[in-house]
Amino acid sequence: MLHPDPFGPGVRPSPGAFPFDMLPHPEIMEQKFAAQDVEMRKLLRENQRLAATHSVLRQELAAAQQELQRLHAHMGAMKDDQDQHMRGLLDKMAKMEADLKASETVKVELQKAHAEAQSLVAARQELMVKVQQLNQDLQRNHAAVQEVPALMSELDNLRQEFQHCR
């Protein structure tokens, strides 16, 4: 018994109809592999650069947080000192007002204490301006910290892209 012709009687496949006839030459494949290798190396370098940047950003964030804690502690200590000093001045002013009736010299001292209180009020206002500046610095540092998740996301995307390229 004869085997039937798979293409039918008188039908022959056209040249290049088989998939192995369409494969590129080895030189073309080598060029493609070389191009992919260059791209993968480029992605690896970029990934390493991003990892280094990420590490630096983490260190800067930790340093900024430590500095912020130190500033908060310092501000609290300054406020306590200022409050204590103000209480002392108020006590001193009250005592001087009582003594004013007894002596004219005490009146002069009271005027000095009043001037000192005014200078302390001015100093307090300056400190409040500094506190506002520190708060603005804190907000800027907080904004920088907010960028870290976006950088992490970008790094993850690059890693995924790198894995996809592999």
C-alpha positions as a printed Julia matrix, in Angstrom:
166×3 Matrix{Float64}:
  0.0     0.0     0.0
  1.3     3.44   -0.86
  1.57    6.31    1.6
 -0.71    9.17    0.67
  0.91   12.45   -0.22
  0.46   14.79    2.8
  0.06   17.84    0.56
 -2.38   16.24   -1.83
 -1.77   15.11   -5.36
  0.56   17.37   -7.22
  0.87   19.87   -4.36
  4.33   20.57   -3.09
  5.33   22.91   -0.28
  6.88   26.18   -1.36
 10.53   26.71   -0.51
 10.98   28.28    2.93
  7.63   26.99    4.18
  9.24   25.12    7.04
 10.08   27.09   10.25
 13.74   26.04   10.21
 14.07   27.68    6.8
 13.16   31.04    8.43
 15.76   30.94   11.2
 18.31   33.75   11.01
 21.9    33.07   10.24
 24.22   32.44   13.19
 25.91   35.82   12.64
 22.61   37.63   13.05
 21.88   35.65   16.22
 25.33   36.48   17.56
 24.72   40.18   16.89
 21.38   40.0    18.68
 22.97   38.21   21.63
 25.77   40.78   21.73
 23.25   43.64   21.69
 21.26   41.99   24.48
 24.46   41.47   26.46
 25.33   45.18   26.11
 21.82   46.15   27.19
 21.92   43.8    30.19
 25.29   45.2    31.26
 23.9    48.71   30.92
 20.9    47.76   33.06
 23.19   46.12   35.61
 25.28   49.3    35.9
 22.13   51.4    36.26
 20.8    49.0    38.88
 24.07   49.23   40.81
 24.0    53.02   40.58
 20.42   53.09   41.85
 21.31   50.72   44.68
 24.19   53.0    45.7
 21.9    56.05   45.51
 19.31   54.24   47.57
 21.92   53.43   50.21
 23.08   57.04   50.34
 19.48   58.26   50.61
 18.83   55.89   53.49
 21.93   57.17   55.3
 20.91   60.77   54.68
 17.42   60.04   55.94
 18.79   58.46   59.12
 21.1    61.44   59.65
 18.23   63.89   59.06
 16.04   62.02   61.53
 18.78   62.06   64.15
 19.34   65.76   63.55
 15.6    66.36   63.85
 15.49   64.5    67.17
 18.48   66.47   68.4
 16.82   69.75   67.37
 13.57   68.81   69.09
 15.46   67.99   72.29
 17.42   71.23   72.01
 14.26   73.27   71.39
 12.58   71.67   74.41
 15.57   72.47   76.61
 15.67   76.05   75.31
 11.95   76.47   76.0
 12.32   75.1    79.53
 15.25   77.41   80.2
 13.35   80.35   78.77
 10.24   79.55   80.82
 12.31   79.21   83.97
 14.1    82.45   83.23
 10.8    84.22   82.53
  9.33   82.94   85.82
 12.39   84.2    87.61
 12.07   87.59   85.95
  8.39   87.82   86.77
  9.11   86.98   90.39
 11.86   89.56   90.42
  9.57   92.2    88.92
  6.86   91.47   91.5
  9.32   91.81   94.35
 10.71   95.01   92.91
  7.27   96.52   92.59
  6.7    95.83   96.31
 10.01   97.38   97.2
  9.35  100.39   94.94
  7.2   101.96   97.55
 10.03  101.79  100.06
 12.84  103.13   97.98
 13.47  105.23   94.95
 16.59  103.21   94.08
 14.47  100.14   93.78
 12.43  102.01   91.18
 15.52  102.36   89.02
 16.23   98.62   89.33
 12.67   97.89   88.32
 13.12   99.94   85.16
 16.25   97.89   84.36
 14.37   94.64   84.91
 11.58   95.89   82.68
 14.1    96.68   79.93
 15.61   93.21   80.37
 12.14   91.67   80.08
 11.58   93.58   76.86
 14.89   92.34   75.48
 13.88   88.8    76.47
 10.6    89.23   74.64
 12.57   90.32   71.58
 14.9    87.34   72.04
 11.86   85.09   72.35
 10.49   86.46   69.08
 13.83   85.74   67.41
 13.72   82.22   68.8
 10.21   81.78   67.43
 11.48   82.83   63.99
 14.24   80.25   64.31
 11.69   77.63   65.33
  9.66   78.47   62.21
 12.79   78.1    60.09
 13.51   74.74   61.72
  9.94   73.65   61.01
 10.4    74.64   57.36
 13.65   72.63   57.26
 11.77   69.73   58.8
  9.08   69.97   56.12
 11.72   70.02   53.38
 13.4    66.96   54.91
 10.02   65.28   55.18
  9.41   65.99   51.48
 12.78   64.41   50.67
 11.8    61.37   52.73
  8.53   61.17   50.78
 10.56   60.71   47.6
 12.18   57.53   48.92
  9.16   55.28   48.18
  9.05   56.58   44.6
 12.75   55.83   44.22
 12.2    52.38   45.7
  9.35   51.81   43.25
 11.51   52.93   40.36
 14.28   50.61   41.56
 11.82   47.71   41.76
 10.6    48.52   38.24
 14.17   48.52   36.99
 14.8    45.2    38.73
 11.7    43.73   37.13
 12.75   45.11   33.77
 16.19   43.64   34.3
 14.71   40.27   35.19
 12.49   40.47   32.15
 15.51   41.21   29.97
 17.29   38.17   31.32
